[in-house]
Amino acid sequence: MQVIHYSVLKHEILTHLVPLSNEGLVVDCTLGEGGHTEALLSLYPGIRVAGIDRDHEILNRAEQRLEPFSDRFIPLHGWFDDILSDFPPELPRPDAVLMDLGISMYHYGASQRGFSFTTEEQLDMRLDTSQQLSARDIVNTYSQQDLADVIYQYGEERYSRRIASAICRERSSTPVETARTLRDIVYHAVPQGYRRGRIHPATRTFQALRIEVNSELTRLRRGMAAAVDLLAQKGRIGIISFHSLEDRVVKHHFRLLAGRAPGDDKDVEYYQDHPALRLITRKPIVPGAREVEENQASRSAKLRVAEKVGEVNHEL
Ligand SMILES: C[S@@+](CC[C@H](N)C(=O)[O-])C[C@H]1O[C@@H](n2cnc3c(N)ncnc32)[C@H](O)[C@@H]1O
């Protein structure tokens, strides 16, 4: 099998997510093509890794790649927040949990689900292809206001209203079906100066649709809470994010559970006295110049790591 994805911050993950024992369990919540899992299984010959992915196709690819480790690799198909909340009872508490958020280069390059705006592919963007809602539905059925809100909230796109208005104008005559059509609508909706920016003007709109289709931020919040609950004491959680919305959610959650969030509400006060996490990285770890040179897609990656030192309070 030809591997398409280039695993980000692999060395840093191996340095910070060290299993507590030789027979420990690590949960890779975002298995993808299994690059991080392969590195962990190779470095620690006694551990097991449970690898979760919602996407059936990519999970199959990872299983092929990890065939040499089949006695120590446990594939789990589903959303990570669901699996972490209802973890298989036969498995022990994990020593480490990894999340490498977002989608894989396989999704951009080979899934044919319209993740990349350079293609004529149908606008789909579902990780779970049995789910009803696709990007095509959002673009063609959401009200103009709701569309603008999604693009603004999840894309942090300042021209969200103009873009939503242009989409609605177009779809009143012809449904918006493909990634390239949407890209062109966005391109023509924004001011000329914006078209020459650092990123393509459609980047934020595509990010917003992907987050909405797959409920990414809701699943991240729910998944992080369940992961900290599940971890063994002294176990570590490491999360790699790729945009500021994700990183803000991770940073806030880690700081809250570490009792380092400012404020005076009862959650903050509780964790100031009874921290559930200790921050290992005060500032996020980012890829070095060499990694960015080898893999441009890694340039926005940020890794935050924390260690479990207490319990999550479910009464709050
Ligand atoms: C960036 S890729 C992971 C790459 C992997 N770490 C590697 O090195 O090969 C993220 C993967 O997580 C999956 N994914 C994203 N969000 C998920 C969720 N909430 N539950 C389960 N899988 C998810 C995607 O389908 C994708 O395959």
The ligand as an ORCA input file, in Angstrom:
! r2SCAN-3c Opt
* xyz 0 1
  C      -4.698     13.983     10.383
  S      -5.404     12.393     10.108
  C      -4.414     11.356     11.141
  C      -3.114     10.937     10.563
  C      -2.358      9.921     11.400
  N      -2.030     10.449     12.707
  C      -1.087      9.462     10.705
  O       0.000      9.780     11.177
  O      -1.166      8.768      9.679
  C      -6.887     12.448     11.032
  C      -7.747     11.199     10.928
  O      -8.714     11.238     11.966
  C      -9.981     10.875     11.503
  N     -10.927     11.615     12.342
  C     -11.059     12.962     12.438
  N     -11.962     13.280     13.380
  C     -12.398     12.104     13.916
  C     -13.321     11.765     14.954
  N     -13.969     12.718     15.644
  N     -13.505     10.455     15.247
  C     -12.842      9.489     14.552
  N     -11.978      9.746     13.551
  C     -11.741     11.039     13.253
  C      -9.998     11.247     10.030
  O     -10.846     10.380      9.313
  C      -8.530     11.077      9.643
  O      -8.307      9.809      9.087
*
